[in-house]
Amino acid sequence: MRKTLKAAWWIGLFSFLAYGAVKLVFAVACNLGGHNMTEAIFGVTTPIILGLAIGVEAFLWFRQAH
């Protein structure tokens, strides 16, 4: 149980950091390039999906490297 909670914590941390980075990139792109409905939809959903995927991948990469 402890190993699972530790893995979940690391995945959550990496996901949170990745979400922030992807959200920042989308915010800059939307502010510089104008903003339409398609960008608004992707700007809300994509950081969540990519943040989770990057978090899991980063955890697996660091676990394998360690």
PyMOL Python script that loads the backbone (N, CA, C, O; Angstrom):
from pymol import cmd

cmd.read_pdbstr("""\
ATOM      1  N   MET A   1       0.825  -1.199   0.000  1.00  0.00           N
ATOM      2  CA  MET A   1       0.000   0.000   0.000  1.00  0.00           C
ATOM      3  C   MET A   1       0.872   1.267   0.000  1.00  0.00           C
ATOM      4  O   MET A   1       0.577   2.239  -0.696  1.00  0.00           O
ATOM      5  N   ARG A   2       1.941   1.234   0.790  1.00  0.00           N
ATOM      6  CA  ARG A   2       2.803   2.406   0.875  1.00  0.00           C
ATOM      7  C   ARG A   2       3.461   2.708  -0.471  1.00  0.00           C
ATOM      8  O   ARG A   2       3.589   3.869  -0.860  1.00  0.00           O
ATOM      9  N   LYS A   3       3.879   1.653  -1.181  1.00  0.00           N
ATOM     10  CA  LYS A   3       4.514   1.824  -2.489  1.00  0.00           C
ATOM     11  C   LYS A   3       3.537   2.448  -3.488  1.00  0.00           C
ATOM     12  O   LYS A   3       3.919   3.299  -4.291  1.00  0.00           O
ATOM     13  N   THR A   4       2.285   2.020  -3.432  1.00  0.00           N
ATOM     14  CA  THR A   4       1.257   2.555  -4.327  1.00  0.00           C
ATOM     15  C   THR A   4       0.984   4.025  -4.040  1.00  0.00           C
ATOM     16  O   THR A   4       0.851   4.826  -4.965  1.00  0.00           O
ATOM     17  N   LEU A   5       0.902   4.382  -2.761  1.00  0.00           N
ATOM     18  CA  LEU A   5       0.665   5.784  -2.398  1.00  0.00           C
ATOM     19  C   LEU A   5       1.845   6.672  -2.796  1.00  0.00           C
ATOM     20  O   LEU A   5       1.662   7.804  -3.245  1.00  0.00           O
ATOM     21  N   LYS A   6       3.040   6.146  -2.625  1.00  0.00           N
ATOM     22  CA  LYS A   6       4.223   6.913  -3.020  1.00  0.00           C
ATOM     23  C   LYS A   6       4.237   7.133  -4.530  1.00  0.00           C
ATOM     24  O   LYS A   6       4.541   8.234  -4.990  1.00  0.00           O
ATOM     25  N   ALA A   7       3.912   6.105  -5.302  1.00  0.00           N
ATOM     26  CA  ALA A   7       3.851   6.236  -6.754  1.00  0.00           C
ATOM     27  C   ALA A   7       2.762   7.229  -7.167  1.00  0.00           C
ATOM     28  O   ALA A   7       2.971   8.046  -8.063  1.00  0.00           O
ATOM     29  N   ALA A   8       1.605   7.154  -6.512  1.00  0.00           N
ATOM     30  CA  ALA A   8       0.511   8.083  -6.822  1.00  0.00           C
ATOM     31  C   ALA A   8       0.908   9.519  -6.502  1.00  0.00           C
ATOM     32  O   ALA A   8       0.549  10.441  -7.235  1.00  0.00           O
ATOM     33  N   TRP A   9       1.645   9.714  -5.416  1.00  0.00           N
ATOM     34  CA  TRP A   9       2.088  11.056  -5.049  1.00  0.00           C
ATOM     35  C   TRP A   9       3.035  11.614  -6.100  1.00  0.00           C
ATOM     36  O   TRP A   9       2.895  12.768  -6.505  1.00  0.00           O
ATOM     37  N   TRP A  10       3.997  10.811  -6.549  1.00  0.00           N
ATOM     38  CA  TRP A  10       4.941  11.267  -7.574  1.00  0.00           C
ATOM     39  C   TRP A  10       4.236  11.545  -8.896  1.00  0.00           C
ATOM     40  O   TRP A  10       4.518  12.546  -9.554  1.00  0.00           O
ATOM     41  N   ILE A  11       3.328  10.670  -9.282  1.00  0.00           N
ATOM     42  CA  ILE A  11       2.571  10.891 -10.518  1.00  0.00           C
ATOM     43  C   ILE A  11       1.762  12.179 -10.404  1.00  0.00           C
ATOM     44  O   ILE A  11       1.706  12.959 -11.354  1.00  0.00           O
ATOM     45  N   GLY A  12       1.141  12.405  -9.261  1.00  0.00           N
ATOM     46  CA  GLY A  12       0.381  13.637  -9.036  1.00  0.00           C
ATOM     47  C   GLY A  12       1.257  14.874  -9.121  1.00  0.00           C
ATOM     48  O   GLY A  12       0.864  15.877  -9.717  1.00  0.00           O
ATOM     49  N   LEU A  13       2.443  14.809  -8.527  1.00  0.00           N
ATOM     50  CA  LEU A  13       3.366  15.947  -8.570  1.00  0.00           C
ATOM     51  C   LEU A  13       3.804  16.243  -9.999  1.00  0.00           C
ATOM     52  O   LEU A  13       3.743  17.389 -10.444  1.00  0.00           O
ATOM     53  N   PHE A  14       4.247  15.213 -10.719  1.00  0.00           N
ATOM     54  CA  PHE A  14       4.677  15.414 -12.100  1.00  0.00           C
ATOM     55  C   PHE A  14       3.519  15.901 -12.979  1.00  0.00           C
ATOM     56  O   PHE A  14       3.714  16.742 -13.856  1.00  0.00           O
ATOM     57  N   SER A  15       2.317  15.373 -12.740  1.00  0.00           N
ATOM     58  CA  SER A  15       1.150  15.792 -13.515  1.00  0.00           C
ATOM     59  C   SER A  15       0.824  17.260 -13.253  1.00  0.00           C
ATOM     60  O   SER A  15       0.509  18.006 -14.180  1.00  0.00           O
ATOM     61  N   PHE A  16       0.901  17.669 -11.995  1.00  0.00           N
ATOM     62  CA  PHE A  16       0.630  19.058 -11.634  1.00  0.00           C
ATOM     63  C   PHE A  16       1.632  20.000 -12.298  1.00  0.00           C
ATOM     64  O   PHE A  16       1.244  21.037 -12.835  1.00  0.00           O
ATOM     65  N   LEU A  17       2.912  19.648 -12.265  1.00  0.00           N
ATOM     66  CA  LEU A  17       3.933  20.483 -12.895  1.00  0.00           C
ATOM     67  C   LEU A  17       3.763  20.530 -14.410  1.00  0.00           C
ATOM     68  O   LEU A  17       3.902  21.588 -15.024  1.00  0.00           O
ATOM     69  N   ALA A  18       3.463  19.389 -15.005  1.00  0.00           N
ATOM     70  CA  ALA A  18       3.260  19.344 -16.456  1.00  0.00           C
ATOM     71  C   ALA A  18       2.016  20.126 -16.855  1.00  0.00           C
ATOM     72  O   ALA A  18       2.016  20.821 -17.870  1.00  0.00           O
ATOM     73  N   TYR A  19       0.946  20.014 -16.052  1.00  0.00           N
ATOM     74  CA  TYR A  19      -0.272  20.774 -16.327  1.00  0.00           C
ATOM     75  C   TYR A  19       0.037  22.272 -16.347  1.00  0.00           C
ATOM     76  O   TYR A  19      -0.400  22.991 -17.246  1.00  0.00           O
ATOM     77  N   GLY A  20       0.784  22.729 -15.361  1.00  0.00           N
ATOM     78  CA  GLY A  20       1.137  24.152 -15.307  1.00  0.00           C
ATOM     79  C   GLY A  20       1.950  24.595 -16.512  1.00  0.00           C
ATOM     80  O   GLY A  20       1.720  25.671 -17.062  1.00  0.00           O
ATOM     81  N   ALA A  21       2.904  23.761 -16.922  1.00  0.00           N
ATOM     82  CA  ALA A  21       3.737  24.115 -18.073  1.00  0.00           C
ATOM     83  C   ALA A  21       2.919  24.154 -19.363  1.00  0.00           C
ATOM     84  O   ALA A  21       3.053  25.085 -20.156  1.00  0.00           O
ATOM     85  N   VAL A  22       2.073  23.142 -19.572  1.00  0.00           N
ATOM     86  CA  VAL A  22       1.253  23.106 -20.792  1.00  0.00           C
ATOM     87  C   VAL A  22       0.241  24.250 -20.781  1.00  0.00           C
ATOM     88  O   VAL A  22      -0.001  24.868 -21.817  1.00  0.00           O
ATOM     89  N   LYS A  23      -0.343  24.536 -19.636  1.00  0.00           N
ATOM     90  CA  LYS A  23      -1.306  25.638 -19.530  1.00  0.00           C
ATOM     91  C   LYS A  23      -0.629  26.972 -19.847  1.00  0.00           C
ATOM     92  O   LYS A  23      -1.219  27.828 -20.507  1.00  0.00           O
ATOM     93  N   LEU A  24       0.600  27.148 -19.381  1.00  0.00           N
ATOM     94  CA  LEU A  24       1.342  28.370 -19.664  1.00  0.00           C
ATOM     95  C   LEU A  24       1.621  28.513 -21.154  1.00  0.00           C
ATOM     96  O   LEU A  24       1.480  29.603 -21.707  1.00  0.00           O
ATOM     97  N   VAL A  25       2.014  27.427 -21.807  1.00  0.00           N
ATOM     98  CA  VAL A  25       2.268  27.463 -23.258  1.00  0.00           C
ATOM     99  C   VAL A  25       0.986  27.818 -24.005  1.00  0.00           C
ATOM    100  O   VAL A  25       1.012  28.636 -24.925  1.00  0.00           O
ATOM    101  N   PHE A  26      -0.143  27.207 -23.615  1.00  0.00           N
ATOM    102  CA  PHE A  26      -1.406  27.522 -24.272  1.00  0.00           C
ATOM    103  C   PHE A  26      -1.820  28.971 -24.014  1.00  0.00           C
ATOM    104  O   PHE A  26      -2.351  29.624 -24.913  1.00  0.00           O
ATOM    105  N   ALA A  27      -1.593  29.475 -22.826  1.00  0.00           N
ATOM    106  CA  ALA A  27      -1.958  30.860 -22.520  1.00  0.00           C
ATOM    107  C   ALA A  27      -1.153  31.834 -23.375  1.00  0.00           C
ATOM    108  O   ALA A  27      -1.700  32.810 -23.890  1.00  0.00           O
ATOM    109  N   VAL A  28       0.129  31.575 -23.527  1.00  0.00           N
ATOM    110  CA  VAL A  28       0.976  32.445 -24.350  1.00  0.00           C
ATOM    111  C   VAL A  28       0.536  32.372 -25.811  1.00  0.00           C
ATOM    112  O   VAL A  28       0.431  33.400 -26.481  1.00  0.00           O
ATOM    113  N   ALA A  29       0.280  31.161 -26.305  1.00  0.00           N
ATOM    114  CA  ALA A  29      -0.149  31.008 -27.700  1.00  0.00           C
ATOM    115  C   ALA A  29      -1.473  31.704 -27.952  1.00  0.00           C
ATOM    116  O   ALA A  29      -1.652  32.337 -28.993  1.00  0.00           O
ATOM    117  N   CYS A  30      -2.400  31.596 -27.016  1.00  0.00           N
ATOM    118  CA  CYS A  30      -3.707  32.238 -27.199  1.00  0.00           C
ATOM    119  C   CYS A  30      -3.601  33.758 -27.135  1.00  0.00           C
ATOM    120  O   CYS A  30      -4.288  34.454 -27.883  1.00  0.00           O
ATOM    121  N   ASN A  31      -2.759  34.276 -26.264  1.00  0.00           N
ATOM    122  CA  ASN A  31      -2.623  35.726 -26.139  1.00  0.00           C
ATOM    123  C   ASN A  31      -1.891  36.341 -27.325  1.00  0.00           C
ATOM    124  O   ASN A  31      -2.199  37.460 -27.733  1.00  0.00           O
ATOM    125  N   LEU A  32      -0.926  35.617 -27.879  1.00  0.00           N
ATOM    126  CA  LEU A  32      -0.171  36.160 -29.007  1.00  0.00           C
ATOM    127  C   LEU A  32      -0.891  35.969 -30.337  1.00  0.00           C
ATOM    128  O   LEU A  32      -0.772  36.808 -31.230  1.00  0.00           O
ATOM    129  N   GLY A  33      -1.631  34.884 -30.475  1.00  0.00           N
ATOM    130  CA  GLY A  33      -2.210  34.568 -31.767  1.00  0.00           C
ATOM    131  C   GLY A  33      -3.699  34.816 -31.891  1.00  0.00           C
ATOM    132  O   GLY A  33      -4.307  34.396 -32.876  1.00  0.00           O
ATOM    133  N   GLY A  34      -4.293  35.472 -30.941  1.00  0.00           N
ATOM    134  CA  GLY A  34      -5.740  35.640 -30.971  1.00  0.00           C
ATOM    135  C   GLY A  34      -6.395  34.439 -30.294  1.00  0.00           C
ATOM    136  O   GLY A  34      -5.718  33.480 -29.925  1.00  0.00           O
ATOM    137  N   HIS A  35      -7.688  34.499 -30.137  1.00  0.00           N
ATOM    138  CA  HIS A  35      -8.374  33.446 -29.402  1.00  0.00           C
ATOM    139  C   HIS A  35      -9.724  33.180 -30.055  1.00  0.00           C
ATOM    140  O   HIS A  35     -10.540  34.090 -30.202  1.00  0.00           O
ATOM    141  N   ASN A  36      -9.955  31.922 -30.449  1.00  0.00           N
ATOM    142  CA  ASN A  36     -11.258  31.563 -30.995  1.00  0.00           C
ATOM    143  C   ASN A  36     -11.821  30.376 -30.216  1.00  0.00           C
ATOM    144  O   ASN A  36     -11.187  29.918 -29.265  1.00  0.00           O
ATOM    145  N   MET A  37     -12.983  29.870 -30.590  1.00  0.00           N
ATOM    146  CA  MET A  37     -13.652  28.819 -29.827  1.00  0.00           C
ATOM    147  C   MET A  37     -12.851  27.516 -29.816  1.00  0.00           C
ATOM    148  O   MET A  37     -12.803  26.838 -28.789  1.00  0.00           O
ATOM    149  N   THR A  38     -12.232  27.158 -30.921  1.00  0.00           N
ATOM    150  CA  THR A  38     -11.451  25.925 -30.970  1.00  0.00           C
ATOM    151  C   THR A  38     -10.279  25.998 -29.990  1.00  0.00           C
ATOM    152  O   THR A  38     -10.022  25.044 -29.256  1.00  0.00           O
ATOM    153  N   GLU A  39      -9.580  27.112 -29.978  1.00  0.00           N
ATOM    154  CA  GLU A  39      -8.472  27.283 -29.036  1.00  0.00           C
ATOM    155  C   GLU A  39      -8.967  27.257 -27.601  1.00  0.00           C
ATOM    156  O   GLU A  39      -8.281  26.734 -26.722  1.00  0.00           O
ATOM    157  N   ALA A  40     -10.122  27.800 -27.352  1.00  0.00           N
ATOM    158  CA  ALA A  40     -10.681  27.789 -26.003  1.00  0.00           C
ATOM    159  C   ALA A  40     -10.981  26.365 -25.542  1.00  0.00           C
ATOM    160  O   ALA A  40     -10.711  26.012 -24.394  1.00  0.00           O
ATOM    161  N   ILE A  41     -11.536  25.550 -26.431  1.00  0.00           N
ATOM    162  CA  ILE A  41     -11.845  24.162 -26.076  1.00  0.00           C
ATOM    163  C   ILE A  41     -10.556  23.386 -25.818  1.00  0.00           C
ATOM    164  O   ILE A  41     -10.440  22.689 -24.810  1.00  0.00           O
ATOM    165  N   PHE A  42      -9.593  23.504 -26.722  1.00  0.00           N
ATOM    166  CA  PHE A  42      -8.326  22.799 -26.530  1.00  0.00           C
ATOM    167  C   PHE A  42      -7.544  23.356 -25.353  1.00  0.00           C
ATOM    168  O   PHE A  42      -6.834  22.615 -24.673  1.00  0.00           O
ATOM    169  N   GLY A  43      -7.666  24.640 -25.108  1.00  0.00           N
ATOM    170  CA  GLY A  43      -6.967  25.267 -23.991  1.00  0.00           C
ATOM    171  C   GLY A  43      -7.450  24.789 -22.640  1.00  0.00           C
ATOM    172  O   GLY A  43      -6.721  24.893 -21.653  1.00  0.00           O
ATOM    173  N   VAL A  44      -8.660  24.270 -22.572  1.00  0.00           N
ATOM    174  CA  VAL A  44      -9.193  23.744 -21.312  1.00  0.00           C
ATOM    175  C   VAL A  44      -8.884  22.264 -21.152  1.00  0.00           C
ATOM    176  O   VAL A  44      -8.469  21.835 -20.075  1.00  0.00           O
ATOM    177  N   THR A  45      -9.079  21.477 -22.200  1.00  0.00           N
ATOM    178  CA  THR A  45      -8.972  20.023 -22.068  1.00  0.00           C
ATOM    179  C   THR A  45      -7.564  19.476 -22.269  1.00  0.00           C
ATOM    180  O   THR A  45      -7.166  18.546 -21.568  1.00  0.00           O
ATOM    181  N   THR A  46      -6.816  20.017 -23.187  1.00  0.00           N
ATOM    182  CA  THR A  46      -5.508  19.463 -23.522  1.00  0.00           C
ATOM    183  C   THR A  46      -4.518  19.500 -22.362  1.00  0.00           C
ATOM    184  O   THR A  46      -3.834  18.499 -22.147  1.00  0.00           O
ATOM    185  N   PRO A  47      -4.394  20.589 -21.598  1.00  0.00           N
ATOM    186  CA  PRO A  47      -3.444  20.559 -20.480  1.00  0.00           C
ATOM    187  C   PRO A  47      -3.758  19.470 -19.450  1.00  0.00           C
ATOM    188  O   PRO A  47      -2.843  18.910 -18.847  1.00  0.00           O
ATOM    189  N   ILE A  48      -5.017  19.173 -19.249  1.00  0.00           N
ATOM    190  CA  ILE A  48      -5.382  18.120 -18.303  1.00  0.00           C
ATOM    191  C   ILE A  48      -4.919  16.766 -18.824  1.00  0.00           C
ATOM    192  O   ILE A  48      -4.298  15.993 -18.095  1.00  0.00           O
ATOM    193  N   ILE A  49      -5.222  16.483 -20.081  1.00  0.00           N
ATOM    194  CA  ILE A  49      -4.858  15.191 -20.673  1.00  0.00           C
ATOM    195  C   ILE A  49      -3.341  15.056 -20.789  1.00  0.00           C
ATOM    196  O   ILE A  49      -2.776  14.035 -20.396  1.00  0.00           O
ATOM    197  N   LEU A  50      -2.685  16.078 -21.324  1.00  0.00           N
ATOM    198  CA  LEU A  50      -1.227  16.017 -21.462  1.00  0.00           C
ATOM    199  C   LEU A  50      -0.527  16.025 -20.106  1.00  0.00           C
ATOM    200  O   LEU A  50       0.496  15.361 -19.933  1.00  0.00           O
ATOM    201  N   GLY A  51      -1.064  16.764 -19.154  1.00  0.00           N
ATOM    202  CA  GLY A  51      -0.479  16.775 -17.814  1.00  0.00           C
ATOM    203  C   GLY A  51      -0.477  15.395 -17.188  1.00  0.00           C
ATOM    204  O   GLY A  51       0.523  14.983 -16.601  1.00  0.00           O
ATOM    205  N   LEU A  52      -1.575  14.682 -17.305  1.00  0.00           N
ATOM    206  CA  LEU A  52      -1.649  13.326 -16.768  1.00  0.00           C
ATOM    207  C   LEU A  52      -0.696  12.387 -17.504  1.00  0.00           C
ATOM    208  O   LEU A  52       0.018  11.603 -16.880  1.00  0.00           O
ATOM    209  N   ALA A  53      -0.690  12.472 -18.831  1.00  0.00           N
ATOM    210  CA  ALA A  53       0.197  11.601 -19.622  1.00  0.00           C
ATOM    211  C   ALA A  53       1.667  11.885 -19.314  1.00  0.00           C
ATOM    212  O   ALA A  53       2.454  10.953 -19.150  1.00  0.00           O
ATOM    213  N   ILE A  54       2.037  13.147 -19.234  1.00  0.00           N
ATOM    214  CA  ILE A  54       3.424  13.503 -18.926  1.00  0.00           C
ATOM    215  C   ILE A  54       3.779  13.079 -17.509  1.00  0.00           C
ATOM    216  O   ILE A  54       4.896  12.624 -17.262  1.00  0.00           O
ATOM    217  N   GLY A  55       2.849  13.222 -16.579  1.00  0.00           N
ATOM    218  CA  GLY A  55       3.103  12.807 -15.198  1.00  0.00           C
ATOM    219  C   GLY A  55       3.384  11.326 -15.078  1.00  0.00           C
ATOM    220  O   GLY A  55       4.327  10.928 -14.395  1.00  0.00           O
ATOM    221  N   VAL A  56       2.581  10.504 -15.731  1.00  0.00           N
ATOM    222  CA  VAL A  56       2.786   9.059 -15.698  1.00  0.00           C
ATOM    223  C   VAL A  56       4.100   8.702 -16.391  1.00  0.00           C
ATOM    224  O   VAL A  56       4.876   7.896 -15.877  1.00  0.00           O
ATOM    225  N   GLU A  57       4.343   9.290 -17.532  1.00  0.00           N
ATOM    226  CA  GLU A  57       5.574   8.994 -18.274  1.00  0.00           C
ATOM    227  C   GLU A  57       6.811   9.424 -17.486  1.00  0.00           C
ATOM    228  O   GLU A  57       7.800   8.692 -17.448  1.00  0.00           O
ATOM    229  N   ALA A  58       6.769  10.594 -16.859  1.00  0.00           N
ATOM    230  CA  ALA A  58       7.908  11.052 -16.065  1.00  0.00           C
ATOM    231  C   ALA A  58       8.157  10.119 -14.888  1.00  0.00           C
ATOM    232  O   ALA A  58       9.306   9.792 -14.590  1.00  0.00           O
ATOM    233  N   PHE A  59       7.094   9.688 -14.218  1.00  0.00           N
ATOM    234  CA  PHE A  59       7.257   8.751 -13.108  1.00  0.00           C
ATOM    235  C   PHE A  59       7.902   7.452 -13.571  1.00  0.00           C
ATOM    236  O   PHE A  59       8.837   6.956 -12.942  1.00  0.00           O
ATOM    237  N   LEU A  60       7.400   6.903 -14.673  1.00  0.00           N
ATOM    238  CA  LEU A  60       7.957   5.647 -15.179  1.00  0.00           C
ATOM    239  C   LEU A  60       9.404   5.823 -15.622  1.00  0.00           C
ATOM    240  O   LEU A  60      10.226   4.929 -15.421  1.00  0.00           O
ATOM    241  N   TRP A  61       9.722   6.959 -16.219  1.00  0.00           N
ATOM    242  CA  TRP A  61      11.088   7.221 -16.668  1.00  0.00           C
ATOM    243  C   TRP A  61      12.027   7.326 -15.478  1.00  0.00           C
ATOM    244  O   TRP A  61      13.094   6.711 -15.480  1.00  0.00           O
ATOM    245  N   PHE A  62      11.648   8.102 -14.450  1.00  0.00           N
ATOM    246  CA  PHE A  62      12.497   8.257 -13.273  1.00  0.00           C
ATOM    247  C   PHE A  62      12.630   6.941 -12.499  1.00  0.00           C
ATOM    248  O   PHE A  62      13.693   6.649 -11.951  1.00  0.00           O
ATOM    249  N   ARG A  63      11.564   6.156 -12.453  1.00  0.00           N
ATOM    250  CA  ARG A  63      11.620   4.876 -11.753  1.00  0.00           C
ATOM    251  C   ARG A  63      12.587   3.931 -12.454  1.00  0.00           C
ATOM    252  O   ARG A  63      13.346   3.213 -11.803  1.00  0.00           O
ATOM    253  N   GLN A  64      12.556   3.933 -13.787  1.00  0.00           N
ATOM    254  CA  GLN A  64      13.446   3.070 -14.552  1.00  0.00           C
ATOM    255  C   GLN A  64      14.901   3.562 -14.428  1.00  0.00           C
ATOM    256  O   GLN A  64      15.819   2.748 -14.328  1.00  0.00           O
ATOM    257  N   ALA A  65      15.108   4.861 -14.436  1.00  0.00           N
ATOM    258  CA  ALA A  65      16.445   5.428 -14.338  1.00  0.00           C
ATOM    259  C   ALA A  65      17.042   5.219 -12.948  1.00  0.00           C
ATOM    260  O   ALA A  65      18.258   5.098 -12.801  1.00  0.00           O
ATOM    261  N   HIS A  66      16.196   5.177 -11.949  1.00  0.00           N
ATOM    262  CA  HIS A  66      16.655   4.997 -10.570  1.00  0.00           C
ATOM    263  C   HIS A  66      16.953   3.545 -10.345  1.00  0.00           C
ATOM    264  O   HIS A  66      17.356   3.161  -9.247  1.00  0.00           O
TER     265      HIS A  66
END
""", "prot")
cmd.dss("prot")
cmd.show_as("cartoon", "prot")
cmd.util.cbc("prot")
cmd.orient("prot")
